[in-house]
Amino acid sequence: MPGGLKIRYRKELELHKEELDKGNLPPAWRHLELAHILGQPWPVEHSQVHWIRLKFGIRIKDTREIIGQIPRLLVGGVKSFVGTIPVGNTGGADGPPLRPMKIPEDLQAILKPYRTDK
């Protein structure tokens, strides 16, 4: 992952943890979605977000999220490696894993220099 993106990616994970520690689940979830969008093209970061999401699901005892994250964790990094990711997908079990989604405008500007599907 390029250094400029890694800074924002790590910030989203940090904000996720801060919100989670305060018990603010919706904002914690949103930061994971943003981290997923940022990290999705890179195998390590993509897999890391799914691991954190699996732990999130376990923490809040959300069976759907736990079950949904297991296959995403197993194949997400591989899909990044071969370049077959659904761009913009937020990565949660609350949405189809293969559906491309609109990237939020603030992230579009950050990602633009690194995107190969422009």
N, C-alpha and C positions, 0 to 999 in steps of 0.2 A: 504494500500500500504506500503510495507516495506520501512524503512527510507532511505536506500541507493538509491532506485529507486525514491523516492519522491524528493530527491535533484535534480536529473537530470530532472525529470518531471517538477518541478517548474522552473528550469533553461530554459527549452524549452519554457515554457509559458512566462517567462520574456523576452527572446530573441524575441519571437513573438511580444510582445507589443512594444519593442524598434524599431523593423523594421516597424511595422505598424505605429507607431508615426512619423517615418521618411518618410512614404509613400512608403516604399520598399515592395510592395505586394508579389512578388514571394518568397523572403526569409521569410517573415512573415508567408506565407502559409506553407512553408516547416517545419518551427518550430512547427506549429500546427499538421502537419502529424507525426512528430517525437513524440510529446507529446501524440498523439492518440495511437501510437504503444505502448508507455510505459505505458499509463494509461488504456488501453483497458481491461486488466483482472480484474480491480477493479471498481465496480459500480459507486462510487462517482467521481473518476477521469475521468472515461470514459464519464459519463454524463456531467461533467464540460467542457471537450474538445468540445463536441457537442454543448453546450450552447455558448461557445466562437466562434465556427465556425458559428453558426446561427447569432450571432452579427456581425461577419466578413462579412457574406453574405449581411446583411442589410446595413452595412457601405459602401460596394462597389456596392450596388444595383444589386446584382447577384441573379435574380429570381430562377434560377436552384439550386443554393446553399441554398437559404432560404427554398425552398420547399423540397429539399433533406435532410436538417438537421432536419426538424420537426419529421419525423418518427424515425430517428436515435436517436434523443434526447428522444423520448418517450420509445423506446425499448432497446437502447444501454446498459443502466445500468442493466436492467433485464437480458439481454443476458450475461453480465459479471457475474451477481449473480449466474446464473444457469450453467455457464461454457461453453457456446456455441458460443464463439466469433470466427470470422474468423481471425486467428492469422496473424499478420503483416499488416492487412488492414489499410490503411491510413485515412479512415473515411470521405473523402470528397464526395460530390455529383458527382464528376467527375469520380467515379469508382463504380463498383457494391458493394453494402453494405455487401454481404455475401461471397465475394471472398477472400480466404486467399492470402496473398502476401508475397513476399520475404522480410525478415527483413534486413535492412542495417547492414553490418558487425559490425560497431562500436556499434550498439544497441544489436546485438546478444550476444556480450561479456558481456554487462551490464545485459541483461535479463537472461542469461543462468542459474545462480544460483536460479532463481525464477520460471523457467518454469516447468510445470508438463507434457508437451507434448514432451519432448526431444526425 
